[in-house]
Amino acid sequence: MRLDVMALIGGRRVAVELKYLLRDLSATVEDELFELPFQSAQDVRRYDFVKDVARLEVLRADGAADDGFAIVLTNDPSYWQGGEREGVADAAFRLGEAAISWSK
């Protein structure tokens, strides 16, 4: 199974999945130019993130990992603001705060 990071921390096997979801940006920071492309296809990228979470759940259920973390970094507000349209193909994969039920 493909995994971004597997680490042994304090005797625990920690699985980590990472995503970097981009929107176009051109910025200069301390004389260094950063130019990020617009990836678009937010529906596919949201699905990819949900697949990562499912992969971590399988690793934990199978006993291959003790802990799992899915981390996404983005500068595209469409990921955290979510959407309002109903009946769209990716409605089940919305990642905005209103779409997620956080539980411990």
N, C-alpha and C positions, 0 to 999 in steps of 0.2 A: 504494500500500500504506500502511495506517495504521501509524504508529509513534509512540511516546511522545516520544522525544528523538533527534535526529540532530545531532551536533556535529562540528566540525572541530577536532581537538586535535593540535597538533604535525604538521600535514599529514596526519593519519590521520582517516578518516571513521569515527566511533564511533556505533553504533546502540545505544539503550538502551530496554528495556521495563521498566515499573514496575507493581507490583501492591501494593495495600494491602488485606489480608484481615483483616476485623474480627470480633472477638467482643465481646459487650456489656461495657461498662466505664463506670463512673462514678467520676471521680477529680477532686480539686481539687489544683492545683499552684500555689503562690504566689497564692492567692485567685482563680485562674481555673478554672472548672468545665469539665471535658471529659466529654462523654457520647457514647460510641460505640455504635452499634447492633450487633445480632447479625446478620451477613449470612447465616449458615448456608449451605446448598448447597455444602458443601466439595467434593463430587465435581465439580461444575461449575466451581468456582473453581480447583481443581487442574488440570482440563482446560484452562482458559483460560491458566494459566501455561505449561503444556506447549506450547500453540499459540504463545505468545510466543517460546519457545525455538526452535520450528520456523521461525517467521518470521525470526528472527535468522540461523538457519542458511541460509535461502534468500537473504537479503540478502548474506551473505558469499560464498556459492557463486556468485551472479550478479555479484559484484564491485561491488555497490552500497555495501558497507560493508567496512572493513578489520578492524574489531573489533566485537564485540557483547556486551552484558551484559544479563542478565535479573535484576532485583532485586525481591525480595518482602519486604515488611515485614508482620509479623502479631503479634498478641497472643493468637492461638488455638493452643494446644499441639497440637491435632489435626493440624495441618499438619506439624510437625516430629517428632511422636511416631509418626506413621504409624498403620497399622492391622494387625490380625492376621487378620481374616476373609478367607477365600479365596473365590473365585468371585463377588466383588462387581463391579458394573459398572465401578467406577473403580479397580480394583486396579492397572492399568497406569500410572495417573497419581499413585501415591503419592509423596510428596515427602520422607518421613522419611529420616534418615541411613542406615538399613539398606537402603532401597530404591534408593539412588543409588550408582552406581559412579563415583567421581571419578577422572579421568585428566587428564594434562597434554597 
